Amino acid sequence: MKAIQMVDLVGQYEKIKPEVDAALQEVISTAAFINGPQVKAFEQELAEYLKVKHVIGCANGTDGLQVAMMALGLKPGDEVITASFTFVATVEVLALLGLVPVFADVLPGTFNLDPADVARKVTPKTKAIVPVHLFGQSADMDAMLAIAREYNLYLVEDACQSIGADHSGANGKRKSGTMGDIGVTSFFPSKNLGCYGDGGALFTNSDELAHKIRRVCNHGSEQRYYHEVVGVNSRLDSLQAAILRIKLRHLDEYARARNSAAAAYDQAFAGIAELTLPERSPFSNHVFHQYTLRVAGGKRDVLKKHLENQGIPSMVYYPVPCHLQHAYKGGRHPQGALPNTEQLAREVLSLPMSTELDAGQLQHITQAVRSFFH
């Protein structure tokens, strides 16, 4: 049996190697490394896939979140409601811009923001909500959009883990990241649509916001050497765009493979009292960026070690919520302020999840987990 990885990027590459190698060679041969035709083609193809008007590439998902806040014109002291149960990038861009992160609790089943708690956290200083579509399925966007309309707030979707997921709501079926004012994704190599380095993109249906986003990404400039606003240097390079064009054609196939692996996990773990399986949202399908269990009874870390001893990697996403991180703790979010978030941090464990998991690997993983509890 081939060694098990959390994400088997080598195995995935081997299946598309001729296409990727040819695409990279084309970029190298033309030397169009920055803002070349591959970038423009990828932006257009991704826009068509997502059914969104504008896709603007950037250097990484973190930059994308920062650029979104800058394009919206948020000012120091403005409050932004988001999740604490997320990767820190969602929060650090707020702090870097002098914005005030206000944390709402998440739902213990889907791990996504609890709309009721978001509504409770709105104050006169609130300017935006940033739902994080965690682990591969959309947050309750109908509820989030209703809150945003009621209080005249911007809505920025952190879709860095959910590209390709469909949200079924009041406005029909729409892709994750395309429902708010701006959506942001990451093309970090381990993502469902990942490149071979860093990369990201922003989505919007607003011509005005698209114009502002492009300007911010390009040093605040529309005409070279003339800078209308303060900007950053954040570009998706042509080599990464060439890779992403190929992998985009396989994205739905990758999601089906991930769902097949998730179904095998579900079947194997059904009936184990100490395990809570990932809840599927009633309004979003799941593309399983991660397959994340909850392990009750304080057994999470012991199970993790048990798997490690059998050559099976696993990960804890995330062991310390953002509101308890040294950089952000205190103030209005003391320990105990977000009970669901803090319980999840003690219980969650993510198992290997990739397009390349085969039947033998899945059997080894599931037997190892079951043997721990029986």
Kinemage of the C-alpha trace (Angstrom):
@kinemage 1
@onewidth
@group {chain A} dominant
@subgroup {mainchain}
@vectorlist {calphas} color= white
{ca met a 1} P 0.000 0.000 0.000
{ca lys a 2} L 1.236 3.466 -0.906
{ca ala a 3} L 2.059 5.706 2.063
{ca ile a 4} L -0.954 7.746 3.172
{ca gln a 5} L -0.757 11.540 2.951
{ca met a 6} L -3.209 14.105 4.240
{ca val a 7} L -3.303 15.348 0.631
{ca asp a 8} L -1.564 13.377 -2.140
{ca leu a 9} L -0.437 16.172 -4.453
{ca val a 10} L 2.168 14.003 -6.192
{ca gly a 11} L -0.403 11.367 -7.087
{ca gln a 12} L -2.759 14.039 -8.385
{ca tyr a 13} L -0.004 15.603 -10.494
{ca glu a 14} L 0.947 12.294 -12.064
{ca lys a 15} L -2.557 11.962 -13.537
{ca ile a 16} L -2.370 15.355 -15.266
{ca lys a 17} L 1.407 15.542 -15.782
{ca pro a 18} L 1.464 15.848 -19.598
{ca glu a 19} L -1.051 18.708 -19.551
{ca val a 20} L 0.684 20.552 -16.718
{ca asp a 21} L 4.179 20.163 -18.152
{ca ala a 22} L 3.053 21.427 -21.564
{ca ala a 23} L 1.278 24.413 -20.062
{ca leu a 24} L 4.285 25.394 -17.953
{ca gln a 25} L 6.593 25.072 -20.940
{ca glu a 26} L 4.335 27.358 -22.947
{ca val a 27} L 4.540 30.082 -20.285
{ca ile a 28} L 8.315 29.721 -20.025
{ca ser a 29} L 8.719 29.822 -23.804
{ca thr a 30} L 6.733 33.053 -24.109
{ca ala a 31} L 8.212 34.603 -20.914
{ca ala a 32} L 4.806 36.156 -20.138
{ca phe a 33} L 5.224 35.574 -16.430
{ca ile a 34} L 3.180 38.483 -15.009
{ca asn a 35} L -0.379 39.278 -16.135
{ca gly a 36} L 0.120 37.103 -19.175
{ca pro a 37} L -2.577 35.509 -21.331
{ca gln a 38} L -2.805 32.483 -19.039
{ca val a 39} L -3.948 34.714 -16.167
{ca lys a 40} L -6.622 36.402 -18.256
{ca ala a 41} L -7.827 33.055 -19.610
{ca phe a 42} L -8.011 31.513 -16.146
{ca glu a 43} L -9.923 34.460 -14.712
{ca gln a 44} L -12.461 34.189 -17.537
{ca glu a 45} L -12.800 30.396 -17.243
{ca leu a 46} L -13.246 30.536 -13.478
{ca ala a 47} L -15.819 33.317 -13.850
{ca glu a 48} L -17.770 31.121 -16.275
{ca tyr a 49} L -17.563 28.131 -13.914
{ca leu a 50} L -18.741 30.177 -10.926
{ca lys a 51} L -21.304 32.145 -12.964
{ca val a 52} L -19.939 35.369 -11.526
{ca lys a 53} L -19.230 38.544 -13.482
{ca his a 54} L -15.665 39.241 -12.354
{ca val a 55} L -12.735 37.110 -11.135
{ca ile a 56} L -9.545 38.957 -10.224
{ca gly a 57} L -6.437 36.897 -9.455
{ca cys a 58} L -4.171 37.816 -6.562
{ca ala a 59} L -1.075 36.452 -4.842
{ca asn a 60} L -2.822 34.400 -2.130
{ca gly a 61} L -6.049 34.072 -0.198
{ca thr a 62} L -4.825 36.241 2.675
{ca asp a 63} L -4.080 39.085 0.282
{ca gly a 64} L -7.513 38.554 -1.222
{ca leu a 65} L -9.197 39.146 2.134
{ca gln a 66} L -7.119 42.262 2.771
{ca val a 67} L -7.773 43.644 -0.710
{ca ala a 68} L -11.515 43.052 -0.221
{ca met a 69} L -11.537 45.197 2.936
{ca met a 70} L -9.504 47.916 1.220
{ca ala a 71} L -11.746 47.929 -1.855
{ca leu a 72} L -14.816 48.329 0.361
{ca gly a 73} L -13.236 51.395 1.963
{ca leu a 74} L -13.403 50.148 5.542
{ca lys a 75} L -11.688 52.446 8.042
{ca pro a 76} L -9.719 51.844 11.268
{ca gly a 77} L -12.137 51.229 14.125
{ca asp a 78} L -14.822 49.702 11.943
{ca glu a 79} L -16.089 46.388 13.315
{ca val a 80} L -16.212 43.219 11.231
{ca ile a 81} L -18.062 40.127 12.470
{ca thr a 82} L -16.445 36.813 11.646
{ca ala a 83} L -15.655 33.377 13.048
{ca ser a 84} L -13.000 32.563 15.622
{ca phe a 85} L -13.019 28.923 14.489
{ca thr a 86} L -10.982 29.527 11.341
{ca phe a 87} L -7.428 29.890 10.103
{ca val a 88} L -5.935 33.094 11.453
{ca ala a 89} L -5.665 34.743 8.015
{ca thr a 90} L -9.348 35.701 8.187
{ca val a 91} L -8.676 37.729 11.306
{ca glu a 92} L -5.132 39.013 10.839
{ca val a 93} L -6.032 41.082 7.772
{ca leu a 94} L -8.616 42.918 9.877
{ca ala a 95} L -6.057 43.697 12.552
{ca leu a 96} L -3.484 44.799 9.989
{ca leu a 97} L -5.939 47.362 8.616
{ca gly a 98} L -6.916 48.631 12.073
{ca leu a 99} L -10.351 47.043 11.834
{ca val a 100} L -11.899 45.412 14.902
{ca pro a 101} L -12.637 41.690 14.635
{ca val a 102} L -15.836 40.765 16.468
{ca phe a 103} L -16.200 37.019 16.890
{ca ala a 104} L -19.487 35.170 16.622
{ca asp a 105} L -19.929 31.545 17.620
{ca val a 106} L -20.333 28.705 15.151
{ca leu a 107} L -22.850 25.892 14.845
{ca pro a 108} L -21.407 22.672 16.297
{ca gly a 109} L -22.657 20.519 13.420
{ca thr a 110} L -21.537 22.400 10.311
{ca phe a 111} L -18.725 24.425 11.987
{ca asn a 112} L -20.024 27.551 10.191
{ca leu a 113} L -21.163 30.869 11.677
{ca asp a 114} L -24.357 30.841 13.714
{ca pro a 115} L -26.588 33.534 12.140
{ca ala a 116} L -28.388 34.155 15.432
{ca asp a 117} L -25.102 34.974 17.168
{ca val a 118} L -23.990 37.133 14.242
{ca ala a 119} L -27.174 39.192 14.610
{ca arg a 120} L -26.543 39.560 18.354
{ca lys a 121} L -23.038 40.952 17.690
{ca val a 122} L -24.113 43.810 15.393
{ca thr a 123} L -23.431 47.294 16.808
{ca pro a 124} L -23.510 50.795 15.283
{ca lys a 125} L -19.809 50.310 14.462
{ca thr a 126} L -20.350 47.107 12.486
{ca lys a 127} L -19.580 47.517 8.787
{ca ala a 128} L -19.191 43.981 7.436
{ca ile a 129} L -19.725 40.278 8.021
{ca val a 130} L -17.176 37.677 6.894
{ca pro a 131} L -18.679 34.176 6.957
{ca val a 132} L -16.078 31.429 6.540
{ca his a 133} L -17.334 28.491 4.475
{ca leu a 134} L -15.370 26.030 6.551
{ca phe a 135} L -14.120 22.588 5.492
{ca gly a 136} L -16.008 22.611 2.188
{ca gln a 137} L -19.632 23.692 2.599
{ca ser a 138} L -21.348 27.041 2.575
{ca ala a 139} L -22.555 28.927 5.606
{ca asp a 140} L -26.249 29.873 5.756
{ca met a 141} L -26.039 32.662 3.199
{ca asp a 142} L -29.758 33.440 3.083
{ca ala a 143} L -29.587 34.285 6.783
{ca met a 144} L -26.302 36.192 6.393
{ca leu a 145} L -27.636 38.219 3.471
{ca ala a 146} L -30.786 39.045 5.442
{ca ile a 147} L -28.693 40.365 8.345
{ca ala a 148} L -26.508 42.361 5.951
{ca arg a 149} L -29.579 43.944 4.326
{ca glu a 150} L -31.233 44.730 7.657
{ca tyr a 151} L -28.202 46.550 9.038
{ca asn a 152} L -26.752 47.838 5.740
{ca leu a 153} L -23.549 45.811 6.051
{ca tyr a 154} L -21.078 44.536 3.509
{ca leu a 155} L -20.757 40.784 3.166
{ca val a 156} L -17.402 39.232 2.227
{ca glu a 157} L -17.347 35.453 1.774
{ca asp a 158} L -14.214 33.614 2.846
{ca ala a 159} L -14.515 30.753 0.364
{ca cys a 160} L -10.900 29.632 0.688
{ca gln a 161} L -11.994 26.079 1.585
{ca ser a 162} L -15.221 25.770 -0.390
{ca ile a 163} L -14.620 26.488 -4.052
{ca gly a 164} L -17.051 24.519 -6.180
{ca ala a 165} L -19.667 24.084 -3.455
{ca asp a 166} L -23.252 24.967 -4.367
{ca his a 167} L -25.567 26.916 -2.072
{ca ser a 168} L -29.285 26.338 -2.628
{ca gly a 169} L -31.295 29.229 -1.289
{ca ala a 170} L -33.846 31.923 -1.991
{ca asn a 171} L -32.059 32.956 -5.178
{ca gly a 172} L -31.654 29.420 -6.499
{ca lys a 173} L -28.420 27.485 -6.720
{ca arg a 174} L -25.291 29.650 -6.573
{ca lys a 175} L -21.626 28.876 -6.113
{ca ser a 176} L -19.912 29.514 -2.806
{ca gly a 177} L -18.193 32.895 -2.880
{ca thr a 178} L -20.549 34.529 -5.393
{ca met a 179} L -23.428 35.659 -3.170
{ca gly a 180} L -21.955 38.475 -1.096
{ca asp a 181} L -20.408 41.760 -2.188
{ca ile a 182} L -17.037 40.038 -2.613
{ca gly a 183} L -15.888 36.434 -2.391
{ca val a 184} L -12.317 35.347 -1.790
{ca thr a 185} L -10.575 32.047 -2.390
{ca ser a 186} L -7.117 30.576 -1.961
{ca phe a 187} L -5.213 28.354 -4.384
{ca phe a 188} L -2.785 27.079 -1.738
{ca pro a 189} L -1.514 23.684 -2.986
{ca ser a 190} L -3.655 21.597 -0.607
{ca lys a 191} L -6.923 23.330 -1.550
{ca asn a 192} L -9.479 21.550 -3.718
{ca leu a 193} L -8.364 23.826 -6.547
{ca gly a 194} L -4.711 24.299 -5.675
{ca cys a 195} L -1.721 25.575 -7.603
{ca tyr a 196} L 1.960 24.717 -7.117
{ca gly a 197} L 2.794 27.692 -4.961
{ca asp a 198} L 0.708 30.561 -3.616
{ca gly a 199} L -2.276 32.054 -5.370
{ca gly a 200} L -5.738 33.454 -4.767
{ca ala a 201} L -8.656 35.277 -6.345
{ca leu a 202} L -11.533 37.615 -5.593
{ca phe a 203} L -15.039 37.352 -7.084
{ca thr a 204} L -17.714 40.008 -7.490
{ca asn a 205} L -20.739 40.822 -9.600
{ca ser a 206} L -20.169 44.554 -9.114
{ca asp a 207} L -18.366 46.432 -11.913
{ca glu a 208} L -17.455 49.183 -9.444
{ca leu a 209} L -15.960 46.811 -6.891
{ca ala a 210} L -14.092 44.874 -9.588
{ca his a 211} L -12.513 48.128 -10.736
{ca lys a 212} L -11.498 49.002 -7.173
{ca ile a 213} L -10.126 45.498 -6.518
{ca arg a 214} L -7.955 45.546 -9.646
{ca arg a 215} L -6.640 48.974 -8.727
{ca val a 216} L -5.803 47.981 -5.137
{ca cys a 217} L -4.037 44.810 -6.333
{ca asn a 218} L -1.879 46.877 -8.691
{ca his a 219} L -0.262 49.333 -6.263
{ca gly a 220} L -3.402 51.497 -6.285
{ca ser a 221} L -2.757 52.307 -9.914
{ca glu a 222} L -4.682 52.200 -13.183
{ca gln a 223} L -2.050 53.972 -15.258
{ca arg a 224} L 1.565 53.014 -14.688
{ca tyr a 225} L 3.394 55.334 -12.273
{ca tyr a 226} L 0.147 57.147 -11.356
{ca his a 227} L -1.344 56.002 -8.036
{ca glu a 228} L -4.886 57.073 -7.178
{ca val a 229} L -5.194 55.151 -3.890
{ca val a 230} L -2.983 53.231 -1.497
{ca gly a 231} L -2.663 49.710 -2.855
{ca val a 232} L -0.611 46.551 -2.626
{ca asn a 233} L 1.331 44.357 -5.008
{ca ser a 234} L -0.720 41.169 -5.254
{ca arg a 235} L -0.770 39.226 -8.499
{ca leu a 236} L -1.487 35.672 -9.602
{ca asp a 237} L 1.494 34.707 -11.749
{ca ser a 238} L 1.131 33.094 -15.158
{ca leu a 239} L 2.744 29.772 -14.211
{ca gln a 240} L 0.203 29.246 -11.462
{ca ala a 241} L -2.662 30.336 -13.702
{ca ala a 242} L -1.593 27.790 -16.332
{ca ile a 243} L -1.733 25.004 -13.727
{ca leu a 244} L -5.059 26.201 -12.372
{ca arg a 245} L -6.643 26.246 -15.843
{ca ile a 246} L -5.959 22.520 -16.122
{ca lys a 247} L -7.058 21.641 -12.602
{ca leu a 248} L -10.264 23.692 -12.948
{ca arg a 249} L -11.379 21.257 -15.668
{ca his a 250} L -11.113 18.456 -13.084
{ca leu a 251} L -12.597 20.312 -10.092
{ca asp a 252} L -16.017 18.646 -10.120
{ca glu a 253} L -14.356 15.250 -10.630
{ca tyr a 254} L -12.151 15.960 -7.624
{ca ala a 255} L -15.241 16.841 -5.543
{ca arg a 256} L -16.886 13.545 -6.494
{ca ala a 257} L -13.782 11.622 -5.409
{ca arg a 258} L -13.718 13.458 -2.089
{ca asn a 259} L -17.401 12.743 -1.517
{ca ser a 260} L -16.809 9.074 -2.271
{ca ala a 261} L -14.068 8.957 0.371
{ca ala a 262} L -16.318 10.817 2.841
{ca ala a 263} L -19.107 8.290 2.245
{ca ala a 264} L -16.684 5.437 2.997
{ca tyr a 265} L -15.690 7.149 6.241
{ca asp a 266} L -19.332 7.731 7.179
{ca gln a 267} L -20.248 4.111 6.621
{ca ala a 268} L -17.280 2.808 8.596
{ca phe a 269} L -17.830 5.101 11.584
{ca ala a 270} L -21.618 4.878 11.868
{ca gly a 271} L -22.619 3.684 15.307
{ca ile a 272} L -19.404 4.679 17.116
{ca ala a 273} L -20.864 6.623 20.019
{ca glu a 274} L -17.754 8.708 20.689
{ca leu a 275} L -17.620 10.048 17.123
{ca thr a 276} L -19.768 12.783 15.604
{ca leu a 277} L -19.659 12.633 11.816
{ca pro a 278} L -19.537 15.785 9.671
{ca glu a 279} L -23.009 17.264 9.351
{ca arg a 280} L -24.218 18.018 5.839
{ca ser a 281} L -25.927 21.369 5.565
{ca pro a 282} L -29.521 21.410 4.249
{ca phe a 283} L -28.696 24.338 1.942
{ca ser a 284} L -25.206 23.452 0.657
{ca asn a 285} L -23.533 20.451 -0.845
{ca his a 286} L -20.108 19.501 0.537
{ca val a 287} L -16.842 19.439 -1.413
{ca phe a 288} L -14.893 18.055 1.586
{ca his a 289} L -11.791 20.178 1.726
{ca gln a 290} L -11.526 18.390 5.064
{ca tyr a 291} L -13.314 15.404 6.574
{ca thr a 292} L -13.549 16.461 10.204
{ca leu a 293} L -14.806 14.292 13.038
{ca arg a 294} L -15.641 15.305 16.576
{ca val a 295} L -14.149 12.949 19.169
{ca ala a 296} L -15.891 12.975 22.541
{ca gly a 297} L -14.643 12.030 25.990
{ca gly a 298} L -11.257 13.731 25.765
{ca lys a 299} L -10.011 10.989 23.419
{ca arg a 300} L -9.091 13.155 20.424
{ca asp a 301} L -5.364 13.447 21.052
{ca val a 302} L -5.046 9.781 22.024
{ca leu a 303} L -6.790 8.755 18.806
{ca lys a 304} L -4.469 11.028 16.840
{ca lys a 305} L -1.435 9.294 18.386
{ca his a 306} L -2.981 5.867 17.728
{ca leu a 307} L -3.333 6.732 14.026
{ca glu a 308} L 0.189 8.120 13.864
{ca asn a 309} L 1.537 4.822 15.222
{ca gln a 310} L -0.111 3.072 12.266
{ca gly a 311} L 1.318 5.413 9.640
{ca ile a 312} L -1.858 7.475 9.287
{ca pro a 313} L -1.600 11.273 9.406
{ca ser a 314} L -4.360 13.412 10.875
{ca met a 315} L -4.666 17.081 11.724
{ca val a 316} L -6.381 19.306 14.256
{ca tyr a 317} L -8.002 22.267 12.495
{ca tyr a 318} L -7.882 24.366 14.723
{ca pro a 319} L -6.411 23.682 18.188
{ca val a 320} L -6.622 27.276 19.452
{ca pro a 321} L -9.473 29.535 18.272
{ca cys a 322} L -8.535 32.996 17.110
{ca his a 323} L -10.115 34.729 20.127
{ca leu a 324} L -7.786 32.772 22.438
{ca gln a 325} L -4.635 33.362 20.387
{ca his a 326} L -2.137 35.641 22.127
{ca ala a 327} L -2.443 38.268 19.379
{ca tyr a 328} L -6.234 38.586 19.682
{ca lys a 329} L -7.348 37.387 23.116
{ca gly a 330} L -8.961 39.493 25.814
{ca gly a 331} L -11.444 42.323 25.601
{ca arg a 332} L -14.958 41.307 24.673
{ca his a 333} L -13.968 37.703 23.868
{ca pro a 334} L -12.613 36.100 27.065
{ca gln a 335} L -12.338 32.354 27.450
{ca gly a 336} L -15.846 30.917 27.572
{ca ala a 337} L -17.328 33.613 25.343
{ca leu a 338} L -17.745 31.239 22.379
{ca pro a 339} L -18.668 27.860 23.887
{ca asn a 340} L -19.275 25.948 20.653
{ca thr a 341} L -16.018 27.209 19.152
{ca glu a 342} L -14.026 26.260 22.243
{ca gln a 343} L -15.578 22.790 22.447
{ca leu a 344} L -14.825 22.127 18.789
{ca ala a 345} L -11.197 23.120 19.306
{ca arg a 346} L -10.979 20.360 21.942
{ca glu a 347} L -12.733 17.702 19.850
{ca val a 348} L -12.100 18.070 16.109
{ca leu a 349} L -9.840 15.751 14.137
{ca ser a 350} L -9.454 15.751 10.356
{ca leu a 351} L -8.611 12.528 8.527
{ca pro a 352} L -6.744 12.199 5.225
{ca met a 353} L -8.845 13.600 2.402
{ca ser a 354} L -7.739 13.842 -1.201
{ca thr a 355} L -8.708 12.867 -4.713
{ca glu a 356} L -6.183 10.012 -4.684
{ca leu a 357} L -7.325 7.977 -1.685
{ca asp a 358} L -7.792 4.389 -2.847
{ca ala a 359} L -9.831 1.528 -1.399
{ca gly a 360} L -6.855 -0.019 0.390
{ca gln a 361} L -5.878 3.226 2.061
{ca leu a 362} L -9.453 3.938 3.118
{ca gln a 363} L -9.774 0.448 4.575
{ca his a 364} L -6.530 0.884 6.541
{ca ile a 365} L -7.645 4.270 7.915
{ca thr a 366} L -11.151 3.169 8.854
{ca gln a 367} L -9.992 -0.066 10.466
{ca ala a 368} L -7.444 1.860 12.525
{ca val a 369} L -10.116 4.254 13.787
{ca arg a 370} L -12.594 1.464 14.536
{ca ser a 371} L -9.955 -0.602 16.353
{ca phe a 372} L -9.364 2.339 18.698
{ca phe a 373} L -12.980 2.263 19.871
{ca his a 374} L -13.556 -1.519 19.912
